[in-house]
Amino acid sequence: MKALHETSFLESLRIQNRVIGALMMREIITRYGRNNIGFLWLFVEPLMMTLLIVLMWKFFRADHVSTLNIVAFAITGYPMLMMWRNASNRAIGAVSSNAALLYHRNVRVLDTIFARMLLEVAGATVAQIAIMSALIAIQWIDRPADVFYMLLAWLLMALFAFGLGLVICSVAVQFEAFGKIWGTLTFVMMPLSGAFFFLHNLPSQVREYALWLPMMHGTEMFRAGYFGSSQITYENPWYLLLCDLVLLLLGLAMVRKFSKGVEPG
């Protein structure tokens, strides 16, 4: 009996992997087509945006106003911000764009949302690795102090992106107007991500309130891994993990609730 359950679970897992893979491939083809570089735009697009921000900080500001390597400062803040922002934005239209696929027995509402967010996280991850490797190679930035800590921070923020995307998608399905203004709201939230400053530079009273925001902990943690002891940071990985789990559980519950009323289009 136990072996039968294990076989059933493995088979379900294989089916789930095929469904997610097929949805991701469909999303890539729909979004980027088959011409030119095709799916590579998934990585090139965030790479170009990040490179543009880095060049702006490099040539217009920074090394003139601070002893801190401004390129390293930009590359350890902006890409992570764009990861959770893009993932939540893309999650909003996942259900309506894939409604026809819900006729298939193995395709669920959650699959369509997860596939879209996974693409955004994967694209941002590859772009981050590529641009950091290139900048290290041309000696614009130094090697990270603790790569493992940076990877852990990125993983925790990826979980945050998934949880946030599930919640935002669920709210947008119930209130269509919210889906239209969420993109604007994320611009307002950008300064609250910690991407453009160190928490250490804030007044202590302001810092106390800022630490309630999980995005702050992700950015501080990522920078702590890169800069090491040369910079003072205030991250709490356990708090970030707790926020991730709460968002994920809440998001899954919300998706499960509204999924019952979704009909194949």
Disulfide bonds with the S-S distance in Angstrom:
none
